Amino acid sequence: MTDYLDTPQGRRIAYNRTAGEGVGIVFLGGFRSDMQGTKAVALEAWAREQGRPFLRFDYSGHGESSGTFEEGAIGDWLADAKAAISALTEGPQVLVGSSMGGWISLLIARDMPERVAGLVTIAAAPDFTENGFWAGFSDAQRRMLSENGHVEIPSDYDAPYVITRRLIEEGRNNLVFAEPLTLAIPTRFLQGTADADVPQEWALRLLGHAKGQDIRLNLVKGADHRFSTPDCLHLIEEATGEVLEALACTA
């Protein structure tokens, strides 16, 4: 059953929460995705089997939450995630972030280390507004963005993406690679080699940038950006289990 959280910023965030014992798991979805996605629902079922608390939610402008997508930016969605974790979970959590959710989970691990026990990312896309969208725009698209405030780009998932000037400019306030990144927690990065949206080179760069004693990258040959085949879903569960086991060994 969907519940709602009113955030300090005045946004209404839709969420589903499952009760359990021990360290909880929070799923952070991707750009224009929602909490009903295959990965979120499958991981929730796995967490229920493990008896673990689990939280999935929609950022503002996504799914059942308030607002429109075009109004939002990375800082807004980061604030939504921080509000959900602060209000709806207790103690340090294992964050499982997919694509943009990987970016946001890395920012939360940097900004709220006391609330993050471990981290799993799936095709993490830190700084994609800069290194993906902006870097890939033609001069004409950059001019259109400046003059009109937005530009449309094709999408393999639905209607064209509307990319706003605010999304690009505000993203520059939340770059991961612009600052040192220490992850003193069990961390697993998952990445498909056939991902057309997030190149595997980004995963390798992230692995090199992050500092920590228990960080691993799993490259999955042939897996695409959705990372939602039965085998990929099993790998997500396995990585989450590894992080939880590592935490149990250090408790």
Secondary structure in CASP SS format (residue, H / E / C, confidence):
PFRMAT SS
TARGET T0000
AUTHOR 0000-0000-0000
METHOD secondary structure of the structure
MODEL  1
M C 1.00
T C 1.00
D E 1.00
Y E 1.00
L E 1.00
D E 1.00
T C 1.00
P C 1.00
Q C 1.00
G C 1.00
R C 1.00
R E 1.00
I E 1.00
A E 1.00
Y E 1.00
N E 1.00
R E 1.00
T E 1.00
A C 1.00
G C 1.00
E C 1.00
G C 1.00
V C 1.00
G E 1.00
I E 1.00
V E 1.00
F E 1.00
L E 1.00
G C 1.00
G C 1.00
F C 1.00
R C 1.00
S C 1.00
D C 1.00
M C 1.00
Q C 1.00
G C 1.00
T H 1.00
K H 1.00
A H 1.00
V H 1.00
A H 1.00
L H 1.00
E H 1.00
A H 1.00
W H 1.00
A H 1.00
R H 1.00
E H 1.00
Q H 1.00
G C 1.00
R C 1.00
P C 1.00
F E 1.00
L E 1.00
R E 1.00
F E 1.00
D C 1.00
Y C 1.00
S C 1.00
G C 1.00
H C 1.00
G C 1.00
E C 1.00
S C 1.00
S C 1.00
G C 1.00
T C 1.00
F H 1.00
E H 1.00
E H 1.00
G C 1.00
A C 1.00
I H 1.00
G H 1.00
D H 1.00
W H 1.00
L H 1.00
A H 1.00
D H 1.00
A H 1.00
K H 1.00
A H 1.00
A H 1.00
I H 1.00
S H 1.00
A H 1.00
L H 1.00
T C 1.00
E C 1.00
G C 1.00
P C 1.00
Q E 1.00
V E 1.00
L E 1.00
V E 1.00
G E 1.00
S E 1.00
S C 1.00
M H 1.00
G H 1.00
G H 1.00
W H 1.00
I H 1.00
S H 1.00
L H 1.00
L H 1.00
I H 1.00
A H 1.00
R H 1.00
D H 1.00
M C 1.00
P H 1.00
E H 1.00
R H 1.00
V E 1.00
A E 1.00
G E 1.00
L E 1.00
V E 1.00
T E 1.00
I E 1.00
A C 1.00
A C 1.00
A C 1.00
P C 1.00
D C 1.00
F H 1.00
T H 1.00
E H 1.00
N H 1.00
G H 1.00
F H 1.00
W H 1.00
A H 1.00
G H 1.00
F C 1.00
S C 1.00
D H 1.00
A H 1.00
Q H 1.00
R H 1.00
R H 1.00
M H 1.00
L H 1.00
S H 1.00
E H 1.00
N H 1.00
G C 1.00
H E 1.00
V E 1.00
E E 1.00
I E 1.00
P C 1.00
S C 1.00
D C 1.00
Y C 1.00
D C 1.00
A C 1.00
P C 1.00
Y E 1.00
V E 1.00
I E 1.00
T E 1.00
R H 1.00
R H 1.00
L H 1.00
I H 1.00
E H 1.00
E H 1.00
G H 1.00
R H 1.00
N H 1.00
N H 1.00
L C 1.00
V C 1.00
F C 1.00
A C 1.00
E C 1.00
P C 1.00
L E 1.00
T E 1.00
L C 1.00
A C 1.00
I C 1.00
P C 1.00
T E 1.00
R E 1.00
F E 1.00
L E 1.00
Q E 1.00
G E 1.00
T C 1.00
A C 1.00
D C 1.00
A C 1.00
D C 1.00
V C 1.00
P C 1.00
Q H 1.00
E H 1.00
W H 1.00
A H 1.00
L H 1.00
R H 1.00
L H 1.00
L H 1.00
G H 1.00
H H 1.00
A E 1.00
K E 1.00
G C 1.00
Q C 1.00
D C 1.00
I E 1.00
R E 1.00
L E 1.00
N E 1.00
L E 1.00
V E 1.00
K C 1.00
G C 1.00
A C 1.00
D C 1.00
H C 1.00
R C 1.00
F C 1.00
S C 1.00
T C 1.00
P H 1.00
D H 1.00
C H 1.00
L H 1.00
H H 1.00
L H 1.00
I H 1.00
E H 1.00
E H 1.00
A H 1.00
T H 1.00
G H 1.00
E H 1.00
V H 1.00
L H 1.00
E H 1.00
A H 1.00
L H 1.00
A H 1.00
C H 1.00
T H 1.00
A C 1.00
END
